[in-house]
Amino acid sequence: MVQRKMGSTADNMKGSETSFGFRTVAEEDRQGLVNEVFAKVAARYDQMNDLMSGGLHRLWKDDFIALLNPPKTDRAFKVLDVAGGTGDIAFRIAAAGGSGTQVTVADISENMVREGARRAASEKSGPRCRFTVGNAETLAFEDNSFDAYTISFGIRNVTHIDRALAEAYRVLKPGGRFLCLEFSHVDVPGMEQFYEAYSMTVIPAVGKIVTGDGDPYRYLVESIRKFPPPLVFENMIKDAGFARTSHRMLTGGIVAIHSGWKV
């Protein structure tokens, strides 16, 4: 069944185009281009996030984990963290929860997954985190498998966001929660122009100095501009079947936390 679905998807994609940052590319080429970006930054992913957010990503992730609120007991609580290859979110979830909290990471970038598995060896919560290579649009997990699905700064890199949301709904148990932390659209007068200038010029320039290559940072900034506004994205979450959807803007709209429940 899965093979037939994948074959049909490939046929539908043939000849179609989509965005890669501000560029227009063939749909079948986009994932490979995204993989190249993350292959270049995997070992410096924390530096990348610091550059993209001015260091604020650590506070945003604290809010994200607090909203998830994994149980601090031995009760089984299974989390799927998608596009979380280096383990930053997974380690935080496992550390915040009790001994029953188990996190499976699924990331399409083998480089990111290898980096996460390497880091797990030195993390106290590492033994409760499992790393797998997987596509958000075609997850290799059974229906109704997880208590929570998290994705942090990753869904804008998915070619077909609607398919990724449908997969999130499928693998969650009834009563399970979807949580997404993603860059959004600044909604504070004056701040928008400052952030635009910072992100479009400073981030790629500093990225080139720090890592030797500014192109990955240029794509990541451009991908933020192409991502749907928060209300539009919330409606996409609803269309995937989620109930009690909501979103909360942080730091003047630089990022948003989106939530939905499978009921």
C-alpha positions in Angstrom: 0.0 0.0 0.0 2.8 2.4 0.9 4.6 1.7 -2.3 1.6 2.4 -4.4 1.0 5.6 -2.6 4.6 6.8 -3.1 4.4 5.8 -6.8 1.2 7.9 -7.2 2.8 10.8 -5.5 5.8 10.8 -7.8 3.5 10.7 -10.9 1.5 13.7 -9.5 4.7 15.6 -8.8 6.1 15.2 -12.4 6.2 18.5 -14.1 5.0 20.4 -11.0 6.9 23.3 -9.5 7.3 24.7 -6.0 9.4 27.2 -4.1 12.9 26.7 -2.7 13.3 30.0 -0.8 12.7 32.6 -3.4 13.6 30.3 -6.3 11.1 28.2 -8.2 12.2 24.6 -8.7 10.7 21.3 -9.8 8.9 19.5 -6.9 10.9 16.4 -7.3 14.2 18.4 -6.9 13.2 20.4 -3.8 13.8 17.7 -1.1 17.3 17.1 -2.4 18.1 20.8 -2.2 16.8 21.0 1.3 18.8 17.9 2.3 21.9 19.7 0.9 21.3 22.7 3.1 21.1 20.6 6.3 24.0 18.4 5.3 26.1 21.6 5.3 24.9 22.9 8.7 24.4 19.7 10.7 27.5 19.9 12.8 26.9 23.6 13.4 23.1 23.5 13.9 23.2 25.3 17.3 25.2 28.1 15.8 22.7 28.3 12.9 19.8 28.6 15.4 21.7 31.3 17.3 22.3 33.2 14.2 18.7 32.8 13.0 17.2 33.9 16.3 19.8 36.0 18.1 19.9 33.2 20.7 16.3 33.5 21.5 15.5 30.0 20.2 16.5 28.6 23.6 13.7 30.6 25.3 11.2 29.7 22.6 12.0 26.1 23.0 11.6 26.3 26.8 8.0 27.7 26.2 7.4 24.9 23.7 8.4 22.1 26.1 6.4 23.7 28.9 3.3 23.7 26.7 3.8 20.1 25.9 4.2 19.3 29.6 5.3 15.7 29.4 4.3 13.7 32.5 6.9 13.6 35.2 6.1 10.0 36.2 6.8 6.5 34.9 3.5 6.7 32.9 4.2 5.8 29.3 4.3 8.9 27.1 5.5 8.4 23.5 6.6 11.5 21.5 7.4 11.7 17.8 9.7 14.6 17.1 9.8 15.2 13.4 12.7 17.1 11.7 14.5 17.0 15.0 17.6 15.3 13.8 20.2 16.8 16.1 18.1 16.0 19.1 17.8 19.4 20.6 14.0 19.2 21.2 14.1 15.4 21.9 16.6 15.8 24.7 14.6 18.6 26.3 11.4 16.6 26.2 13.0 13.5 27.7 14.7 15.6 30.4 11.4 17.4 31.2 9.4 14.2 31.5 9.6 11.2 33.8 11.1 7.8 33.1 8.1 6.8 31.0 8.7 9.6 28.4 10.2 8.1 25.3 11.1 10.2 22.2 11.5 9.0 18.7 13.2 11.4 16.3 12.4 11.2 12.5 14.4 13.4 10.2 14.9 13.0 6.5 18.6 14.2 6.7 20.9 11.4 7.5 23.6 13.9 8.5 21.3 15.5 11.1 20.3 12.1 12.4 23.9 11.0 12.8 24.7 14.3 14.6 21.8 13.7 17.0 22.8 10.1 17.7 26.4 11.3 18.4 25.1 13.9 20.9 22.8 11.4 22.6 25.9 9.6 24.0 26.7 12.6 26.2 23.2 13.6 27.1 21.7 12.4 30.4 18.3 11.9 28.7 19.9 10.4 25.6 19.0 6.7 26.4 15.3 7.6 26.1 15.7 9.1 22.6 15.7 7.0 19.4 16.9 8.4 16.1 15.5 7.4 12.7 15.7 8.6 9.1 12.2 9.3 7.8 10.2 11.6 5.6 7.5 13.7 7.3 5.2 13.1 4.3 5.4 9.3 4.5 6.1 8.3 8.1 7.1 4.7 8.7 5.0 4.3 11.9 1.6 2.6 12.6 -1.6 4.5 13.0 -2.4 5.8 16.5 1.1 5.2 17.8 2.1 8.4 19.7 0.8 10.6 22.5 2.4 13.7 21.0 3.9 14.9 17.7 6.3 17.8 17.8 8.1 19.6 15.0 10.4 22.6 15.6 11.6 24.9 12.8 11.1 22.1 10.3 7.7 22.1 8.7 8.5 25.0 6.4 11.1 22.8 4.8 8.5 20.1 3.9 7.5 20.2 0.2 3.8 19.2 0.8 2.8 20.6 4.2 -0.7 19.2 3.9 0.6 15.7 3.6 2.9 16.1 6.6 -0.1 17.3 8.7 -2.2 14.4 7.5 0.6 12.0 8.6 0.9 13.8 12.0 -2.8 13.2 12.5 -2.6 9.5 11.4 0.2 8.5 13.8 -1.2 10.3 16.8 -3.4 8.4 19.3 -6.9 9.7 19.9 -6.4 12.5 22.5 -2.9 13.1 21.2 -1.4 16.5 20.7 0.2 18.2 17.7 2.7 21.0 18.5 4.7 23.0 16.0 7.2 25.8 16.7 8.0 27.7 13.6 9.2 31.1 12.4 6.3 33.4 11.5 5.5 36.9 10.4 6.5 39.9 12.6 3.5 42.0 13.4 5.0 44.9 15.4 5.3 48.2 13.5 8.9 49.2 13.1 10.2 45.8 14.2 9.3 44.3 10.9 11.7 46.5 8.9 14.5 45.9 11.4 14.0 42.1 11.4 13.8 42.1 7.6 17.1 43.9 7.2 18.7 41.7 9.9 17.5 38.4 8.4 18.1 39.2 4.8 21.6 40.7 5.1 23.2 40.1 8.5 22.3 36.4 8.9 23.7 35.2 5.5 26.8 37.4 6.0 27.6 36.2 9.5 26.7 32.6 8.5 29.4 32.8 5.8 31.9 34.0 8.2 31.1 31.4 10.9 30.6 28.4 8.6 32.3 29.4 5.4 29.0 29.3 3.4 26.2 31.8 3.5 23.9 30.0 1.0 22.2 27.7 3.6 21.3 30.7 5.8 20.0 32.6 2.8 17.6 29.8 1.9 16.5 29.4 5.5 15.6 33.1 5.7 13.9 33.1 2.4 11.9 30.0 3.4 10.4 32.0 6.4 9.0 34.5 3.9 7.3 31.8 1.9 5.7 30.1 4.9 2.0 30.7 5.4 0.8 33.4 7.8 -0.3 32.0 11.2 -4.0 32.0 10.6 -3.6 30.3 7.2 -1.4 27.7 8.8 -3.8 27.1 11.6 -6.6 26.5 9.1 -4.3 23.9 7.4 -4.0 22.2 10.7 -7.8 22.2 11.0 -8.2 20.8 7.5 -5.9 17.9 8.5 -8.6 16.9 11.1 -7.3 18.5 14.3 -9.6 20.1 16.8 -9.1 22.8 19.4 -6.5 24.4 17.3 -4.7 27.5 18.5 -1.5 29.5 18.0 0.5 31.8 20.2 2.9 34.5 18.8 6.2 35.0 20.5 8.7 37.9 20.4 6.5 40.2 18.3 5.5 37.4 15.8 9.1 36.3 14.9 7.9 32.8 15.9 4.6 31.1 16.7 3.6 27.9 18.5 0.8 26.1 16.9 -1.3 23.5 18.7 -4.0 21.0 17.8 -5.6 17.8 19.2 -6.7 14.6 17.7 -10.1 13.9 19.2 
